[in-house]
Amino acid sequence: MADAILEMRGITKSFPGVKALENVNLTVMEGEVHALCGENGAGKSTLMKVLSGVYPHGTYEGEIRYQGRPCEFKDIKQSENMGIVIIHQELALIPYLSIAENIFLGNEVARKGVIDWNETVVKTRELLQTVGLEENPHTLITHLGVGKQQLVEIAKALSKQVKLLILDEPTAALNEEDSENLLRLILKLRGQGISSILISHKLNEIAKVADSITILRDGRTIETLGMRRDEVTEDRIIKGMVGRDLTQRYPERKPEIGEVIFEVRNWTVYHPQHLERKVIDNVHLEIRRGEIVGIAGLMGAGRTELAMSLFGRSYGRKISGEIRKNGKPVVFRNVPEAIDNGLAYVTEDRKQYGLILIDDIKRNISLANLKRISRGAVVNENEEIVAAESFRGRMNIKTPSVLQKTGNLSGGNQQKVVLSKWIFSEPDILILDEPTRGIDVGAKYEIYTIINRLASEGKGVLLISSELPEILGMCDRVYAMSEGRITGEVRREDASQETLMKLMTKGKGD
């Protein structure tokens, strides 16, 4: 029987105003993939930061035993020297350094203080071969897609003689093919004796690779399950995560659909750098009052580019076509004009484009409509706080105070702040680009409820999602996109995954 490579006992960690972890226990066996599940804010990432020394010994209570010995890591360097390497959800690579330079940054191959670049490149090639990445070691990170960057991060971990690899939402930003490649690599590493802790909200992926699952809820350990020992079902995991049976993944809704509120005609957009490349090709679509309209498409279909180009021409060049709102032509030359005309866009990348993480919740919520709480050029902070507190209650944002930094919130609560910001701007049309990416099933249900409420208030919603079950469960009507074109329109009652996938893979010659 395998021995435990890691034992965490009675881990308790507090921040001002909140206890993030309370008496948490976690045991990982040698050579296993151990999944860590829980809602956003359950304490998963905090527990891993305690383990890896991001939160050093002395800032938490409890005991960590690694390879049978007690460990008191003072920083992340100490844990890495012991073979514990964490790969965060936000990748920590430097875009304008090469693959080789990134892999050995801080761990340089050197003799007498001088870097041996020949050996660095040789070792990089070996590591890239191990992770299945066929790239030149001199390639800059900025020229790689997110899936390949994830493989570089794992190669970097392997260069540190990793024995316990921690992966925090490794497939959150990956397409299906890249996700499958990464899961195969995790299993390959397990075959080489490397243990992994996998934090993921994607329960189907956990079922494919995990040997054991520990479920956290509200900073406490709920249970640990063996995938082959116990009766593990998605419903059981969800009940452990949210504390209740989630019999329906999507809330019920009786749509009351009115007249056309937003219409796009002959919309064509060219690439901002490569002006000869057409990214959006003659798109037509319409949204009715009280309607949730979906856009389904594979990676690279042009969904985000379409959304951003509509939102004040924030993407693309040589844009042509017509937008009509309430039957009248409108022109949005920039983002402020789009906002003033009742358009809101919830970006797929909330951390980079949706929020100011170092600012507090109240300021993030008020940003898109400062004039509502201003007199002249002066913001009325009392009104700002009142507005933010209202959204904290309405959106169930889990935080002790609206004065808390937004970056300290869990992903699900950050997403609720982004939604609050755009609802505060009083829009008629909301474009939601991957609104539930990287958040757990319980928080997803809350956001679905919010989306339904917005539609019931008579707003038009355009929902972009990579998850076909989400599109099918939420939308009244769906447009399929492929290669920058709308390839089909399907009503809710006629939609299926098979129907949409055929339209999403339709080429220009089909």
N, C-alpha and C positions, 0 to 999 in steps of 0.2 A: 504493500500500500504506500502511496506517495506521502511524503512529509509536507508539512505546511511551509511554504516559503515566506509567508507573511501572516502575522496575527496582530490585529489592532483591537485593544480591549478598553472599554469604558471611555472612549474618546468624547470629550466635551469641549466645545469651542463657542465662546461668546463674543459678540460685537456690541457696541453701545446700543442699548435698547432692544436687542434681540439675541436669543440663544440659537445659534445656527446648528449645533450638534449637541445631542444629549445622550451620553452613555451608549455610543455607537460601537458595535462589534463587527469585525470583518475578518474572515479567514480565507486565504487564497492558497491552494495547493500547488506544489511544483508541477510545471508543465501543463497547467490548465488555463482555459480562457474563462475568466470570471466576470460576468456582466453585473453592472451596478445600475439599478433602475430606480426611478422616482420622479415625481413631478418637479417642474422648475421650482427651485427654492427648497427642495427636500434636503439638501446638504451634500450632494454627491461631489461636486467640484471642491467644496470646502474640505471634505474628508481627504481628497486626493492632494490638496495643497498642504494639509497637515502632514500627510505621509511623505511628500517630496521635499519638505523643508521650506516651502514658500512661507508657511506659517511656522516659525522655528519652535523648537522645544522650549517650554516655559510659557508659551502663549496659549497652551491648551492643557487639559487634564487628560490622564489616561496613559496607556503603555503601548508602545510599538515594538514588536519582536520581528526581526527579519533574519531569515536563515538560522533561527533558533537563538539569536542573541538580541538583547535589548538595544534599541537605537534611539539616539537623541540628536536628530539632525538640526544643525544650527542654520543651514541654508541649503539651497538646491544643489550646490556644488558637492556637498558632502553626500547627499543621497545618490547623485550620479556616479560618484566614485565607488559606491557600493553596488552599482548596476541597476538602480531604480531610475527610469527615465520617463518623464511625462510629456506627452504631445497635446498641447492645448487646442481647443476648438479654433481659436484665432492663431493661425500659423505664425511661427516666430522666425521666418526667413527674411533675409535682407534682399530686396528685389534686384538691386544693381551689383550684387556680387554673384560670382559663378556658383554652380552646384558644388564644386570641390571646395571653394572658399567657405560656403555655408556649412557644409558637412563638418569641416574641421575647425570652424571658428571657435576659439577658446580651448581647442583641443588639438593645436597645430602639431604637425609632424615636423620636428625641428631638431637640429644638432647644433649645440653651442649657441643657441639663441637665433639661429638662421633657419628659416623654413626651407625644407627640402621639397620643392614643388614637383619634381619627378615622382618621388615616392607618394606624395599627396595625390597625384593624378592616378597612379597605379592603384592605390588603395580605394580611391573613389570608384574606379571602373569595377573593382571587385564587389564593392557594396551595391552599386547600381545593378549589377548582374544578379545579386542575391535577391533584391526586391523586384526584379523584373522590369527595370526601367532602361530603355535603350536610348540614352542621351549622351552627348559629348560632355565630359566633366567641366568644360570651359563655358558651357551654355549659361547665360544669365537666367536667374530665377524668374525675372519678369517675363521671359519668353515661354514659360511653362504654364499649362492650365492648372487648376486647383487640384485635380486628381494626381497629376505628376508631382506637384509640390508636396502632397501628403506622403508620397513614396520617398521623396528626398528627406522629409522629416524622419521617416522610419530608418532610412539609411544612416542618417545622423545619429539616431539612437543606437543602431548596431555598432557604429564606430566607437561608442563608449562602453562596449562590452556589456550590453544590456542583459539583465536576467529577469527583470520585472518591468514590462512595458505598460504604461498607462495611456489609454487613448480616450480623449474626451470628445465625444460626438464626432468621430473621424469621418463619417459619411454625410454629415449635415448639408454640406455644400456640393456634394458630388452627384453626378448623374448615375443612372442605373449601372452602366457598364463599368465605370470607375469604382463604384461601390462594390460590385462583385469582385473586381480585381483585388481590392483592398481586403475583403473578407477572406479570399483565397490565401493572401499573403499572411494573414493572422494565423490561419490554420497551418500554413507551412512553417511559420516560426514556432508554433506549438510542437510540431514534429521534431524541431531542433532543440526542444527542451526549454524554450523561452516562455515564461508565464505572462499572461496579459490580463489587465483589468480594462474592460470595455464599458464606457459610459455611453448609452444610446437610448433614444426614444423610439427607435424603429424595432418593434418587437419581432417582426419577421426576420430581421437580420440577427437578432439575439438567438432566435430559435435555430438558425443555421450553424452558428459557430460556438455558442457558449456551452460549457460543461456545468456551470453552476450560476445561480442568480441570487444576488442579495438585493432586497427591496428596502428602500428608505422612504419614510414619510414624516414630514415635519421635523426633520433632524433626528429621527429615531430609527433604529433597526426594526423592521416589521418581521421579516423571515428570510432565511436562506434556503433555496431550493436546488436540488440536483436534477439536471435535465433528464437523466435516465432513471433516477431513483424515485422521483416524485411525479405526480400527475400535474404537469405544467401546461397550462393553457393561457392564451392571451387574456381571457376573461379573469383568470386567477391573478395574473400579474397586475392587470389594471385595477382590480379590487384592492390589492395590496397597496398600490400606488396612491389611489384616490380615496380609499376608505369606504367605498360603496360600489355596488354593481353598476356598471355603465351599460345598461341594456341597449341603449341607442347611442351610436357614435355621433349622430347628427340630430340636433333638436328638431322637433316637429314644427312645421310652418305652413300656414295657409296663405299663399301669396294673393295680394290684391294689386294687380298690375294695371297701370293706367296708360296714358298717352306716351308717345316717344318724347323723351326729355333730352337725349343726346344722340347725335348722329354724325358719323364720319364717312366721307365720300372720297373715293379716288385718292386715298392717302398714300403718298410715296416718299420714302426717305432714303438718302444716300449716307454711306459711312462717313464719319467726321474727318478721318485721315485719308482714306482711299476713295476719292470722290467719284471714281468710275464704278464703284461697287454699290449696287442697289440692295439695301437691307430690308426695307419694307416696300412691297410691290402692290400698289393699287388696292389698298384695303378698304372694304366697306363694312361698317357695322353700326348697330343701333342699340340703344338701351332705353327701356321704358321706365316710367315712374313706378317705384316699388318692386322692380325686377332685379334679380341677381343673375348676371350674365357671365358665363365662364369663358376663359380662353385656355385651350389645351394645346400643348405642343411639346416636342422634344427639345433638349438643349440645343441652342443655336437656331431655333425656329423664328426668333425675332420678337417674342412676346414682350420682354422687358424694353427692347428698343422701341417698339410701338407705343408702350405706355409712357415712356419718358419723352418721346417726340410729341405726343399729345399734350403732355403736361408742360406747357410753356416752351416747347422746342428745346428741352433740356438735353436732348440727344439728336445728333444727325445734322446734315447739311443738305442744301438743295431740296428742302421740304416743300411738297406741293399737295394740293387737295383742299377739302373744305370740311370745316366743323360747324355743325348747326346745333344750337341749344334752344329748346322750346320752339323749334321751327325756324329760328332766325340765324343767319350766318354770324359766327363770332371768330375773332382772330386773337390768339394768345401769342404775343411776340416774345414773352418771357414768363418766368415762374410767377412773379407777383401779379401779372395780368390774369394768369390761369386761376390763381387763388381768389382774386377779386371777382372773377366770373363764376365762382362756386365749384371749382374743380379741386380735388385733393388726391394726392398720390402717396400711398404707403409703400416705401421702397422695400425690395427684397433684402437689402443689406442695412439693417437697422443700426448697426454699430458704426458704420462708416458714413452713411448718408442720412439716416433717420433721426439720430440723437446726438446731443453733445454730452458725452459720457461723464465729463468732469464737472458738468453743471448740475444743479439740483432738479428735482422732478417738476416743481412749479414753473421754472423758467422753460423747461423743455415743452411743457404743455401749452404755454402761452405764446411760444415763438411765432407760430403761423398766423396769429391774429392779435398782435400787440396793440393795434389801434383800438381794440375793444376795451382794453383796460388802461388806456393812456389818456392823459390830458396834455395836448400839445406833444412835446417830445419826452414827457416824464411818465414813466410807468407807475401806476398806483399799486404798490406791493400788497396792500391789504386786499384789494380786489383780485389780484393775481393768486394770492393764497386761498381766498374763498373759492375761486374757480377751480383751482387744483384740488382742493379738498372735496369739492363736489364730484370731480371725476374719480378721485380715489375711492369714494363710496360707490358710485355708479358702475365703475369698471372692476371693482374688487381688486385694486392694486395693493398687494401685500407689502406694506411698508409702515414703519412706526411714524414717519413724518414726510410731508411733501418737501421738506428741506433737505432730505437725504440725497446724496449724489446718485444720479441715474445709473452710473456704472456699477454701483453696488447691488443693483437689483438682479434677480434671476432673469433668464431670457424671456419667459412668459410674461413677467411683469414689465420688462422693458417694452415688449410688443404692445402691451396695454397702454403704456405711456405714449407710444407713437400713434396709436389709434385715437387716444384722447386729444393729442395735439391737433390732429386733422379734423376731428369732430368739433373741436373748439373753433375751428376756422369757419364753421357753419356752411359746409359744402352742400351742393345738390347732387353731385356725382363723386363717388369715391372709387378710385382705381386701387385695388389691393393686390400687390405683387408678392406672392408667396407669404401670405399673412401668418401662416402657422409653421413656417420653417424653423426647425431646431427647438420646438417646444413640445411638451409632453401632452399626453392624451387628455388629461383633465383640463389643462389650460387651453387646449384646442377647443374643447366643448364650450368653454366660457367665451372664447373669441367667436365661435360660430353663433352663439346666442346673441352677441353684440351685433354681428353682421345682419342677422335676421331682424333685429330690432331696428337697425338703420333702414332696411328695406321697408319694414312696416310703417316707418315714419314718412314714406313716400320718396326716399332718396333712390337714385339709381346706383347700382354696384356692379363694377367690372372686376371679376375675381380671376386672377392668374395663378395657376397652381400646377406643379409637376406631379401631384398625386391624383390619379384619375378617380379613386374612390371619393376624394374630397370634392372634386368637380361634380361627380354624379350625385353626391349626397347633398350638395348645397345649391346647385344652380338650376334656374328655371329654363335656361336655354344655353347652349354651348357652341362657340365657334372653335373650329380646329385650325391650327396654323402649321405650315410647313414651308421652309425656305422663304420666309418673309411674306407669304401669301395666305389668305383665308382659303382653306381647301374644302370647307363644308360648314354647315350650320345644322344643329340637331336639337330638337325639343327634348325636354326632360324625360317625357314618357317614351321616347324613341331611343334614348341614349344608352349605350353599354360600353364597356371597356373595349370590346372588339371593334365596335363601330367607330369609336374615336381613334383607336390605334391605326385603323386603315386610313383614315383621313389625315392623321398626323405624320404618316410615312409616305404620303402621296408626293411624288416628284413633279417637276414642271412638265415633263412629257407624258404624265399619266392622264 
